[in-house]
Amino acid sequence: MSVWAPKRFWKQSTVTEADGGYGIALDGRPVKTPAKAPLIVPTRALAEALAAEWDAQQDTVRPETMPATRAANAAIDKVRPQRAEVAELIAAYGGTDLLCYRAERPAELIALQAEGWDPLLDWFEGAFGVRLVVTEGVVPVAQPEGLAAVAAHVGGLDEWQLSALHDLVGLTGSLVLGLAVAAGRLTAEDAWTLSRIDEDWQSAQWGADEEAQEHAALRRAALLDAGRFWTLRHTG
């Protein structure tokens, strides 16, 4: 059975000025979110990216090809009404951060993790004043109470920033990596590579699984989209 998809009905998408930022219009008709809220974003660069996604649609609208639009919709419809809860969810990753759980062996993988992750933990300590505890294995380890300051920082972000950071952190499994991208310490591509040290080492030893590679490619693309959304939020 075929799945219904909306058809393209407009000839041109344009950026419009609006109260609180910039909107998108299709042949002069303002675009709204799925929840029927005005689709108004904070920067012209982000609005232009959204307009380009609408312009790129052919006969059928394909939301999966519109990552910036989907992220903007999520920021307005999902994050804005529950911003505190989303910020708390993101900050909670600090308690189980990927970078804190190290291999017990072999020595080569231990060295790769230390080389890639220790400088980021150093940066995190310098930026937020808290040193995360590192352990071997997967048994949970308690983290310092100083993470409350990091949670306060995350809680001060707006819905656009949280929409991007949610994916930057969730897709890497690391609050440290997500915040490093947000701070310009890493690119999203760098964060992806660092988050995959274990998987890439395993693949090098035993060969890659085709299905796992396909899944990883989708996650990498989503992470790069989140990094781009963060950048567009901060580009005038």
NORDA-V888920 format. One record per backbone hydrogen bond with DSSP energy under -0.5 kcal/mol. CO is the residue of the C=O (numbers start at 0). NH is the residue of the N-H. If there is no record, write none. Layout:
BEGIN
CO|NH + CO|NH
END
This chain:
BEGIN
5|60 + 11|26 + 13|24 + 15|22 + 17|20 + 20|17 + 21|40 + 22|15 + 23|30 + 24|13 + 24|26 + 25|28 + 27|29 + 28|25 + 30|38 + 32|35 + 36|32 + 37|39 + 38|23 + 40|21 + 42|46 + 43|47 + 44|48 + 45|49 + 46|50 + 47|51 + 48|52 + 49|53 + 50|54 + 51|55 + 53|56 + 58|7 + 59|57 + 60|62 + 61|64 + 62|65 + 65|69 + 66|70 + 67|71 + 68|72 + 69|73 + 70|74 + 71|75 + 72|76 + 73|77 + 73|78 + 74|79 + 77|81 + 78|81 + 79|82 + 81|85 + 82|86 + 83|87 + 84|88 + 85|89 + 86|90 + 87|91 + 89|92 + 90|93 + 91|94 + 92|95 + 93|96 + 96|99 + 97|100 + 99|101 + 99|134 + 101|136 + 105|109 + 106|110 + 107|111 + 108|112 + 109|113 + 110|114 + 111|115 + 112|116 + 112|117 + 113|117 + 116|119 + 116|120 + 117|121 + 118|122 + 119|123 + 120|124 + 121|125 + 122|126 + 123|127 + 124|128 + 129|131 + 134|101 + 143|146 + 144|147 + 145|148 + 145|149 + 146|150 + 147|151 + 148|152 + 149|153 + 150|154 + 151|155 + 152|155 + 153|156 + 157|161 + 158|162 + 159|163 + 160|164 + 161|165 + 162|166 + 163|166 + 163|167 + 164|168 + 165|169 + 166|170 + 168|172 + 168|173 + 172|97 + 173|177 + 174|178 + 175|179 + 176|180 + 177|181 + 178|182 + 179|184 + 179|185 + 180|183 + 186|190 + 187|191 + 188|192 + 189|193 + 190|194 + 191|195 + 192|195 + 193|196 + 195|199 + 196|200 + 197|201 + 198|202 + 199|203 + 200|204 + 201|205 + 202|206 + 207|209 + 208|212 + 209|213 + 210|214 + 211|215 + 212|216 + 213|217 + 214|218 + 215|219 + 216|220 + 217|221 + 218|222 + 219|223 + 220|224 + 221|225 + 222|226 + 223|227 + 224|228 + 225|229 + 226|230 + 227|231 + 228|232 + 229|233 + 230|233 + 231|45 + 231|234 + 233|235 + 234|44 + 235|43
END
